[in-house]
């Protein structure tokens, strides 16, 4: 049997627009078996070459609607396939329900309560930092996973539980990342990606994958971040709400910028333009999920200015940042400190050390009591950039105060 069978399975599944979980169900249905002896993890093993379908091959072909030969005939691709979200799923299923359910029965009422708590965490993250929210976020996530694994429910409720686990994982992963717990954040994001994939919620899967891509791009894994950001955008698909596509394009722009190089810089510029177009196409008919409430034109401007700053184009970055910061909610202390840090660097790049020093003072003041590793890292970046102007009195005063 050809070793290329894994690529053929993935190609045919992508052609139908099915998730790995959907293909697993269809294989069981084609085989006429009760239960699900083939699950999402088994399909993942087939597609990664860790296992060969063997006795499942006829049923796999029947489910995909192709002759067996289509799956067994090797096809030499013209170039290596781009990663998909399936490549970033956990090797094993962290959400596998227990064989014996010891909990009671869960209905949509409990799911609605969970949904309110998830949104409460999101709103809290607007004004609090990761170090303050880690424990309650992880407590909610563990509780949700335990309910899914130990309680009984109908199919609709089970899918909605998975959606809430995915949403919880996104905000919990974001909080863990903000607190500097990057390994824990990655584990949480991948768990959430598994939940969203099993729930067949492509928009949510894109949000989780994009969030992890953002972390990878900021922690020295730039090429992985760019691959995952692209996979998040492709996985969400062209029918995703405009606001969602705008966010995922923004993350592609940032990942491309961090990856470096002229070609990636051009890619980042194109992605920024496409993000603005996608946001303009957003409408009430498409109804973006509640977790995208914060995505608006101002946030796109922030990302655009950050890209320009990273590319050392301060004449573009400074006006954008000043416009956004002039109308930003001052109660969002962490974000104010972060955005001001980019402005300080842009001023330094524009050879305006006095303005950079004044802005850096505000960054230091705002971040003093914020338990955020992201903010602390940006402070270090700003001070390192200011050190190049250490002979300027205003800059020297800021550096001495920070020391």
The 8 nearest C-alpha neighbors of each residue, nearest first, counted from 0:
[[1, 71, 2, 4, 72, 3, 51, 53],
 [2, 0, 3, 71, 4, 73, 72, 70],
 [1, 3, 4, 0, 5, 48, 73, 71],
 [4, 2, 73, 1, 5, 6, 7, 74],
 [3, 5, 7, 71, 6, 2, 70, 1],
 [4, 6, 46, 8, 7, 3, 48, 45],
 [7, 5, 9, 4, 8, 3, 10, 46],
 [6, 8, 4, 10, 70, 5, 9, 11],
 [9, 7, 5, 11, 10, 6, 12, 4],
 [8, 10, 12, 6, 7, 11, 13, 46],
 [11, 9, 7, 13, 8, 12, 6, 14],
 [12, 10, 14, 8, 13, 9, 7, 15],
 [11, 13, 9, 15, 14, 10, 17, 8],
 [14, 12, 16, 10, 15, 11, 9, 17],
 [13, 15, 11, 12, 16, 10, 17, 9],
 [16, 14, 12, 13, 17, 11, 63, 10],
 [15, 17, 13, 14, 12, 18, 11, 21],
 [18, 16, 15, 12, 21, 13, 22, 19],
 [17, 19, 21, 20, 22, 199, 16, 196],
 [18, 20, 22, 39, 21, 42, 23, 17],
 [19, 21, 39, 23, 18, 22, 197, 24],
 [20, 22, 18, 24, 23, 19, 17, 25],
 [23, 21, 25, 19, 24, 20, 26, 17],
 [22, 24, 20, 38, 26, 21, 25, 37],
 [25, 23, 27, 21, 22, 26, 28, 20],
 [24, 26, 28, 22, 27, 23, 62, 29],
 [27, 25, 29, 23, 59, 28, 62, 24],
 [28, 26, 30, 24, 25, 29, 32, 31],
 [27, 29, 25, 31, 26, 30, 24, 32],
 [30, 28, 26, 31, 27, 58, 62, 25],
 [29, 31, 27, 28, 32, 58, 26, 55],
 [32, 30, 28, 29, 27, 33, 26, 58],
 [33, 31, 30, 27, 34, 28, 35, 36],
 [34, 32, 35, 31, 27, 36, 28, 30],
 [33, 35, 36, 32, 27, 37, 24, 28],
 [34, 36, 37, 38, 27, 33, 24, 32],
 [37, 35, 34, 38, 27, 32, 33, 23],
 [38, 36, 35, 23, 41, 27, 39, 24],
 [39, 37, 23, 41, 40, 35, 36, 20],
 [38, 40, 20, 19, 42, 41, 23, 43],
 [41, 39, 43, 38, 42, 44, 91, 92],
 [42, 40, 44, 43, 38, 39, 37, 45],
 [41, 43, 45, 39, 44, 40, 19, 46],
 [44, 42, 40, 46, 41, 45, 47, 39],
 [43, 45, 49, 41, 47, 42, 50, 46],
 [46, 44, 42, 50, 48, 43, 47, 51],
 [45, 47, 5, 43, 44, 48, 9, 42],
 [46, 48, 44, 45, 49, 5, 43, 50],
 [49, 47, 45, 50, 46, 5, 44, 51],
 [48, 50, 44, 47, 45, 51, 46, 43],
 [49, 51, 45, 48, 44, 52, 47, 41],
 [50, 52, 53, 45, 48, 49, 44, 4],
 [51, 53, 55, 56, 54, 45, 50, 59],
 [54, 52, 56, 55, 51, 57, 0, 50],
 [55, 53, 56, 52, 57, 58, 51, 59],
 [56, 54, 52, 58, 53, 57, 59, 26],
 [55, 57, 59, 52, 53, 58, 54, 60],
 [58, 56, 60, 59, 55, 61, 67, 54],
 [57, 59, 61, 60, 55, 56, 29, 26],
 [58, 60, 56, 62, 26, 57, 61, 55],
 [59, 61, 63, 57, 65, 67, 58, 62],
 [62, 60, 58, 64, 63, 59, 57, 65],
 [61, 63, 59, 26, 60, 64, 25, 29],
 [62, 64, 60, 61, 65, 59, 11, 12],
 [65, 63, 61, 62, 60, 66, 59, 11],
 [64, 66, 60, 63, 61, 69, 67, 70],
 [67, 65, 68, 69, 60, 64, 61, 70],
 [66, 68, 60, 69, 70, 57, 71, 65],
 [69, 67, 71, 70, 66, 72, 65, 60],
 [70, 68, 67, 66, 72, 71, 65, 7],
 [69, 71, 7, 68, 67, 4, 72, 8],
 [70, 72, 68, 4, 1, 69, 0, 73],
 [73, 71, 69, 68, 70, 74, 1, 4],
 [74, 72, 3, 1, 71, 75, 4, 2],
 [73, 75, 76, 72, 3, 7, 6, 4],
 [74, 76, 77, 73, 3, 78, 79, 6],
 [77, 75, 78, 74, 79, 80, 6, 73],
 [76, 78, 75, 79, 80, 74, 81, 73],
 [77, 79, 76, 80, 75, 81, 74, 82],
 [78, 80, 81, 76, 77, 82, 75, 6],
 [81, 79, 78, 82, 76, 83, 77, 6],
 [80, 82, 79, 83, 226, 230, 229, 78],
 [83, 81, 86, 230, 80, 226, 84, 227],
 [84, 82, 230, 85, 86, 81, 234, 87],
 [83, 85, 86, 87, 230, 234, 231, 82],
 [84, 86, 83, 87, 88, 43, 19, 82],
 [87, 85, 84, 83, 88, 82, 47, 43],
 [86, 88, 85, 84, 89, 189, 83, 227],
 [87, 89, 85, 86, 193, 189, 90, 192],
 [90, 88, 91, 189, 92, 87, 190, 193],
 [91, 89, 88, 92, 40, 43, 44, 87],
 [92, 90, 89, 93, 40, 88, 95, 94],
 [91, 93, 94, 95, 89, 40, 90, 193],
 [94, 92, 95, 91, 190, 89, 193, 144],
 [95, 93, 92, 96, 148, 144, 194, 147],
 [94, 96, 92, 93, 97, 148, 147, 91],
 [97, 95, 148, 94, 98, 149, 147, 100],
 [96, 98, 99, 148, 149, 100, 95, 101],
 [97, 99, 100, 96, 149, 148, 95, 101],
 [98, 100, 97, 101, 149, 96, 150, 102],
 [101, 99, 149, 150, 102, 97, 98, 151],
 [100, 102, 149, 99, 150, 103, 151, 97],
 [103, 101, 150, 149, 100, 104, 151, 146],
 [104, 102, 150, 151, 105, 101, 100, 149],
 [103, 105, 151, 150, 152, 106, 102, 153],
 [106, 104, 152, 151, 109, 150, 103, 107],
 [107, 105, 108, 109, 156, 152, 104, 110],
 [106, 108, 110, 109, 156, 111, 105, 159],
 [107, 109, 111, 110, 106, 112, 105, 113],
 [108, 110, 112, 111, 107, 106, 113, 105],
 [109, 111, 107, 113, 108, 112, 114, 160],
 [112, 110, 114, 108, 113, 109, 107, 115],
 [113, 111, 109, 115, 114, 110, 108, 116],
 [114, 112, 110, 116, 111, 115, 117, 109],
 [113, 115, 111, 117, 112, 116, 110, 163],
 [114, 116, 118, 112, 113, 117, 119, 111],
 [117, 115, 119, 113, 118, 114, 120, 112],
 [118, 116, 114, 120, 119, 115, 167, 113],
 [117, 119, 121, 115, 120, 116, 122, 114],
 [118, 120, 116, 122, 117, 121, 115, 123],
 [119, 121, 123, 117, 118, 122, 124, 116],
 [122, 120, 118, 124, 119, 123, 170, 117],
 [121, 123, 119, 125, 124, 120, 118, 126],
 [122, 124, 120, 125, 121, 126, 127, 119],
 [125, 123, 127, 121, 122, 126, 120, 128],
 [126, 124, 122, 123, 331, 127, 121, 128],
 [125, 127, 331, 124, 123, 330, 332, 128],
 [128, 126, 124, 123, 125, 131, 129, 132],
 [129, 127, 371, 370, 131, 130, 124, 369],
 [130, 128, 174, 178, 177, 132, 131, 371],
 [129, 131, 370, 178, 128, 132, 133, 371],
 [130, 132, 129, 128, 133, 127, 370, 134],
 [131, 133, 129, 130, 134, 135, 136, 128],
 [134, 132, 136, 130, 135, 129, 131, 175],
 [133, 135, 137, 136, 132, 138, 131, 130],
 [134, 136, 138, 137, 132, 133, 139, 120],
 [137, 135, 171, 139, 133, 138, 134, 132],
 [138, 136, 140, 134, 139, 135, 141, 133],
 [137, 139, 135, 141, 136, 140, 134, 142],
 [140, 138, 142, 136, 137, 141, 135, 143],
 [141, 139, 137, 143, 142, 138, 167, 144],
 [142, 140, 144, 138, 143, 139, 137, 145],
 [141, 143, 145, 139, 140, 144, 138, 146],
 [142, 144, 146, 140, 145, 141, 164, 139],
 [145, 143, 147, 141, 146, 142, 148, 140],
 [144, 146, 142, 148, 143, 147, 149, 141],
 [145, 147, 143, 149, 150, 144, 148, 142],
 [148, 146, 144, 145, 149, 150, 143, 160],
 [149, 147, 96, 145, 97, 146, 150, 144],
 [148, 150, 100, 102, 146, 101, 147, 145],
 [151, 149, 102, 103, 146, 100, 104, 147],
 [150, 152, 104, 105, 103, 100, 149, 102],
 [153, 151, 105, 104, 156, 157, 106, 154],
 [152, 154, 156, 155, 157, 151, 106, 105],
 [155, 153, 157, 156, 158, 152, 159, 151],
 [156, 154, 158, 157, 153, 159, 152, 107],
 [157, 155, 159, 153, 158, 154, 107, 152],
 [158, 156, 154, 160, 155, 159, 152, 153],
 [157, 159, 161, 198, 155, 160, 156, 154],
 [160, 158, 162, 156, 161, 157, 163, 155],
 [161, 159, 157, 163, 158, 162, 156, 164],
 [160, 162, 164, 194, 158, 159, 163, 198],
 [163, 161, 159, 165, 160, 164, 195, 166],
 [164, 162, 166, 160, 165, 161, 167, 159],
 [165, 163, 161, 167, 162, 166, 168, 160],
 [166, 164, 191, 162, 168, 163, 194, 195],
 [165, 167, 163, 169, 168, 164, 162, 170],
 [168, 166, 164, 169, 165, 170, 117, 171],
 [167, 169, 191, 171, 165, 166, 170, 187],
 [170, 168, 166, 172, 167, 207, 171, 188],
 [169, 171, 173, 172, 167, 168, 174, 121],
 [172, 170, 168, 174, 136, 173, 169, 167],
 [173, 171, 184, 175, 169, 187, 170, 174],
 [172, 174, 170, 176, 171, 175, 177, 169],
 [173, 175, 129, 171, 177, 172, 176, 170],
 [176, 174, 178, 172, 184, 180, 177, 173],
 [177, 175, 179, 181, 173, 180, 178, 184],
 [178, 176, 129, 174, 179, 175, 371, 373],
 [177, 179, 129, 130, 175, 372, 371, 176],
 [178, 180, 176, 372, 177, 181, 175, 373],
 [181, 179, 175, 176, 183, 178, 182, 184],
 [180, 182, 184, 176, 183, 179, 185, 175],
 [183, 181, 185, 184, 180, 186, 176, 187],
 [182, 184, 186, 181, 185, 180, 187, 175],
 [183, 185, 172, 181, 187, 175, 176, 182],
 [186, 184, 188, 182, 187, 183, 181, 189],
 [185, 187, 183, 189, 184, 188, 190, 182],
 [188, 186, 184, 190, 172, 185, 189, 168],
 [187, 189, 191, 185, 190, 172, 186, 168],
 [190, 188, 192, 186, 191, 187, 88, 89],
 [191, 189, 187, 193, 192, 188, 186, 194],
 [192, 190, 165, 168, 194, 188, 193, 189],
 [191, 193, 189, 195, 204, 190, 194, 207],
 [192, 194, 190, 196, 191, 195, 88, 197],
 [195, 193, 191, 161, 197, 165, 192, 196],
 [196, 194, 198, 192, 204, 200, 165, 197],
 [197, 195, 199, 193, 198, 194, 192, 200],
 [196, 198, 194, 199, 195, 20, 193, 161],
 [197, 199, 195, 158, 196, 200, 161, 194],
 [200, 198, 196, 197, 201, 195, 18, 20],
 [199, 201, 195, 198, 203, 202, 196, 204],
 [202, 200, 235, 204, 203, 199, 205, 234],
 [201, 203, 235, 205, 204, 200, 239, 206],
 [202, 204, 206, 205, 201, 200, 195, 207],
 [205, 203, 201, 195, 207, 192, 206, 202],
 [206, 204, 231, 202, 208, 235, 203, 207],
 [205, 207, 203, 209, 204, 208, 210, 202],
 [208, 206, 210, 204, 209, 205, 169, 192],
 [207, 209, 205, 211, 231, 210, 206, 212],
 [210, 208, 212, 206, 228, 211, 207, 231],
 [209, 211, 213, 207, 212, 208, 206, 214],
 [210, 212, 214, 208, 213, 209, 215, 188],
 [213, 211, 224, 209, 215, 228, 210, 214],
 [214, 212, 210, 216, 211, 215, 209, 217],
 [213, 215, 211, 217, 212, 216, 218, 210],
 [214, 216, 224, 220, 212, 218, 217, 213],
 [217, 215, 221, 224, 213, 214, 220, 254],
 [216, 218, 214, 215, 219, 213, 221, 220],
 [219, 217, 215, 216, 220, 214, 221, 181],
 [218, 220, 221, 217, 216, 215, 222, 214],
 [221, 219, 215, 216, 223, 218, 222, 224],
 [220, 222, 216, 224, 258, 223, 219, 257],
 [221, 223, 225, 224, 220, 258, 226, 216],
 [224, 222, 226, 225, 221, 220, 227, 215],
 [223, 225, 212, 216, 215, 221, 227, 222],
 [224, 226, 254, 228, 222, 227, 223, 255],
 [227, 225, 223, 229, 224, 228, 230, 222],
 [226, 228, 230, 224, 229, 212, 225, 231],
 [229, 227, 231, 225, 251, 209, 212, 230],
 [228, 230, 232, 226, 227, 231, 251, 233],
 [229, 231, 227, 83, 233, 228, 232, 84],
 [232, 230, 205, 228, 234, 229, 208, 233],
 [231, 233, 229, 235, 230, 234, 247, 205],
 [234, 232, 230, 236, 235, 231, 229, 237],
 [233, 235, 231, 236, 232, 230, 205, 201],
 [236, 234, 201, 202, 205, 232, 233, 239],
 [235, 237, 233, 234, 238, 239, 232, 201],
 [236, 238, 239, 235, 233, 244, 240, 232],
 [239, 237, 236, 240, 235, 241, 285, 244],
 [238, 240, 237, 236, 235, 202, 244, 243],
 [241, 239, 243, 285, 287, 242, 244, 238],
 [242, 240, 281, 277, 244, 278, 243, 280],
 [241, 243, 245, 278, 240, 244, 281, 287],
 [244, 242, 246, 240, 245, 241, 247, 239],
 [243, 245, 247, 241, 246, 242, 248, 277],
 [246, 244, 274, 242, 248, 277, 243, 278],
 [247, 245, 249, 243, 244, 248, 242, 250],
 [246, 248, 244, 250, 249, 232, 245, 209],
 [249, 247, 251, 245, 274, 250, 246, 270],
 [250, 248, 252, 246, 247, 251, 271, 274],
 [249, 251, 253, 247, 252, 248, 254, 228],
 [250, 252, 248, 254, 228, 249, 253, 255],
 [253, 251, 267, 249, 255, 270, 250, 254],
 [252, 254, 256, 250, 255, 251, 257, 249],
 [255, 253, 225, 251, 257, 256, 252, 216],
 [254, 256, 263, 258, 252, 267, 253, 257],
 [255, 257, 253, 254, 258, 259, 264, 267],
 [258, 256, 254, 259, 255, 221, 253, 216],
 [257, 259, 221, 255, 256, 222, 254, 263],
 [260, 258, 257, 256, 263, 255, 264, 261],
 [259, 261, 263, 262, 264, 258, 256, 255],
 [260, 262, 264, 263, 265, 259, 266, 256],
 [261, 263, 265, 264, 260, 266, 259, 267],
 [262, 264, 266, 255, 265, 260, 261, 259],
 [265, 263, 267, 261, 266, 262, 256, 260],
 [264, 266, 268, 262, 263, 267, 261, 269],
 [265, 267, 263, 269, 264, 268, 270, 262],
 [266, 268, 252, 264, 270, 265, 255, 269],
 [269, 267, 265, 271, 270, 266, 264, 272],
 [268, 270, 266, 272, 271, 267, 273, 265],
 [269, 271, 273, 267, 252, 272, 248, 268],
 [272, 270, 274, 268, 269, 273, 249, 252],
 [273, 271, 269, 275, 274, 270, 268, 276],
 [272, 274, 276, 270, 275, 271, 277, 269],
 [275, 273, 245, 271, 277, 248, 272, 276],
 [276, 274, 278, 272, 273, 277, 279, 271],
 [275, 277, 273, 279, 274, 278, 280, 272],
 [276, 278, 241, 274, 280, 245, 279, 275],
 [279, 277, 242, 281, 275, 241, 280, 245],
 [278, 280, 276, 277, 281, 275, 241, 282],
 [279, 281, 277, 278, 241, 282, 276, 242],
 [282, 280, 241, 278, 279, 242, 240, 277],
 [283, 281, 284, 285, 280, 286, 241, 240],
 [282, 284, 286, 285, 281, 287, 240, 280],
 [283, 285, 282, 286, 281, 287, 240, 241],
 [284, 286, 240, 283, 282, 287, 281, 241],
 [287, 285, 283, 284, 288, 240, 282, 281],
 [286, 288, 240, 285, 242, 289, 291, 243],
 [289, 287, 290, 291, 286, 292, 243, 240],
 [290, 288, 291, 292, 287, 118, 286, 293],
 [289, 291, 288, 292, 118, 293, 121, 166],
 [292, 290, 289, 293, 294, 288, 287, 243],
 [291, 293, 290, 289, 294, 288, 295, 287],
 [294, 292, 291, 295, 290, 298, 289, 297],
 [293, 295, 291, 292, 298, 242, 246, 296],
 [296, 294, 297, 298, 293, 299, 278, 242],
 [295, 297, 299, 298, 300, 294, 278, 275],
 [298, 296, 300, 299, 295, 323, 301, 294],
 [299, 297, 301, 300, 295, 296, 294, 302],
 [298, 300, 296, 302, 301, 297, 303, 295],
 [301, 299, 303, 297, 298, 302, 304, 296],
 [300, 302, 298, 304, 299, 303, 305, 297],
 [301, 303, 305, 299, 304, 300, 306, 298],
 [302, 304, 300, 306, 301, 305, 299, 307],
 [305, 303, 316, 307, 301, 306, 302, 319],
 [306, 304, 308, 302, 307, 303, 309, 301],
 [305, 307, 309, 303, 308, 304, 302, 310],
 [306, 308, 304, 310, 312, 316, 305, 309],
 [309, 307, 305, 311, 310, 306, 312, 345],
 [308, 310, 306, 311, 307, 305, 256, 312],
 [309, 311, 307, 308, 312, 306, 256, 264],
 [312, 310, 308, 309, 313, 307, 348, 345],
 [311, 313, 307, 308, 310, 314, 315, 316],
 [314, 312, 316, 345, 315, 349, 308, 317],
 [315, 313, 316, 312, 317, 349, 318, 345],
 [316, 314, 313, 312, 317, 307, 318, 319],
 [315, 317, 304, 313, 307, 319, 314, 308],
 [316, 318, 320, 319, 313, 314, 315, 321],
 [319, 317, 321, 320, 316, 322, 315, 314],
 [320, 318, 322, 316, 317, 321, 304, 323],
 [321, 319, 323, 317, 322, 318, 324, 304],
 [320, 322, 318, 324, 319, 323, 325, 317],
 [321, 323, 319, 325, 320, 324, 318, 326],
 [324, 322, 320, 325, 321, 326, 297, 327],
 [325, 323, 327, 321, 326, 322, 320, 335],
 [324, 326, 322, 323, 327, 321, 320, 328],
 [327, 325, 324, 323, 328, 322, 329, 321],
 [326, 328, 324, 325, 329, 323, 335, 331],
 [329, 327, 330, 331, 326, 335, 324, 332],
 [328, 330, 331, 327, 332, 335, 326, 334],
 [331, 329, 332, 328, 126, 125, 335, 333],
 [332, 330, 126, 329, 334, 333, 125, 328],
 [331, 333, 335, 330, 334, 336, 329, 365],
 [334, 332, 336, 335, 331, 337, 369, 366],
 [333, 335, 337, 336, 332, 331, 338, 125],
 [336, 334, 332, 338, 333, 337, 339, 331],
 [337, 335, 362, 339, 333, 334, 338, 365],
 [338, 336, 334, 340, 339, 335, 374, 333],
 [337, 339, 335, 341, 340, 336, 334, 342],
 [340, 338, 342, 336, 341, 337, 335, 362],
 [341, 339, 343, 337, 338, 342, 362, 336],
 [340, 342, 344, 338, 339, 343, 345, 305],
 [341, 343, 339, 345, 340, 344, 346, 317],
 [344, 342, 355, 340, 346, 358, 341, 345],
 [343, 345, 347, 341, 346, 342, 381, 348],
 [344, 346, 313, 348, 342, 347, 343, 308],
 [347, 345, 349, 355, 343, 351, 348, 344],
 [348, 346, 344, 350, 349, 352, 345, 351],
 [347, 349, 345, 350, 346, 313, 344, 311],
 [348, 350, 346, 347, 351, 313, 345, 314],
 [351, 349, 347, 348, 352, 346, 345, 355],
 [350, 352, 346, 347, 349, 354, 353, 355],
 [353, 351, 355, 347, 354, 350, 356, 388],
 [352, 354, 356, 355, 351, 393, 357, 394],
 [355, 353, 357, 356, 352, 351, 358, 346],
 [354, 356, 343, 352, 346, 358, 353, 347],
 [357, 355, 359, 353, 394, 354, 358, 352],
 [358, 356, 354, 360, 359, 355, 353, 361],
 [357, 359, 355, 361, 360, 343, 356, 354],
 [358, 360, 362, 356, 361, 357, 343, 355],
 [361, 359, 363, 357, 358, 362, 364, 356],
 [360, 362, 364, 358, 359, 363, 365, 357],
 [363, 361, 359, 336, 365, 360, 364, 366],
 [364, 362, 360, 366, 361, 365, 367, 359],
 [363, 365, 361, 362, 367, 366, 360, 368],
 [366, 364, 362, 363, 367, 336, 361, 332],
 [365, 367, 369, 363, 368, 364, 362, 336],
 [368, 366, 364, 365, 369, 363, 370, 362],
 [367, 369, 366, 370, 365, 364, 371, 363],
 [370, 368, 366, 371, 367, 128, 333, 365],
 [371, 369, 130, 128, 129, 368, 131, 372],
 [370, 372, 178, 374, 373, 128, 177, 369],
 [371, 373, 375, 179, 178, 374, 177, 376],
 [374, 372, 376, 371, 375, 177, 377, 179],
 [373, 375, 377, 371, 372, 376, 337, 378],
 [374, 376, 372, 378, 377, 373, 371, 379],
 [377, 375, 379, 373, 378, 374, 372, 380],
 [376, 378, 380, 374, 379, 375, 381, 340],
 [379, 377, 375, 381, 376, 380, 382, 374],
 [378, 380, 376, 382, 377, 381, 383, 375],
 [381, 379, 377, 383, 378, 382, 384, 376],
 [382, 380, 384, 378, 383, 379, 344, 385],
 [383, 381, 385, 379, 384, 380, 386, 378],
 [382, 384, 380, 386, 381, 385, 379, 387],
 [383, 385, 381, 382, 386, 387, 380, 344],
 [384, 386, 382, 387, 383, 388, 381, 394],
 [387, 385, 389, 383, 388, 384, 382, 398],
 [386, 388, 385, 389, 384, 383, 390, 347],
 [389, 387, 386, 390, 385, 391, 394, 352],
 [388, 390, 386, 395, 391, 387, 394, 385],
 [389, 391, 388, 392, 395, 394, 387, 386],
 [390, 392, 394, 389, 393, 388, 395, 352],
 [393, 391, 395, 394, 390, 396, 389, 353],
 [394, 392, 396, 395, 391, 353, 356, 397],
 [395, 393, 356, 397, 391, 396, 392, 389],
 [394, 396, 392, 398, 389, 397, 393, 399],
 [395, 397, 399, 393, 394, 398, 400, 392],
 [398, 396, 400, 394, 395, 399, 401, 356],
 [397, 399, 395, 401, 400, 396, 402, 394],
 [400, 398, 402, 396, 401, 397, 395, 394],
 [401, 399, 397, 402, 398, 396, 395, 360],
 [402, 400, 398, 399, 397, 363, 382, 396],
 [401, 399, 400, 398, 397, 382, 396, 395]]
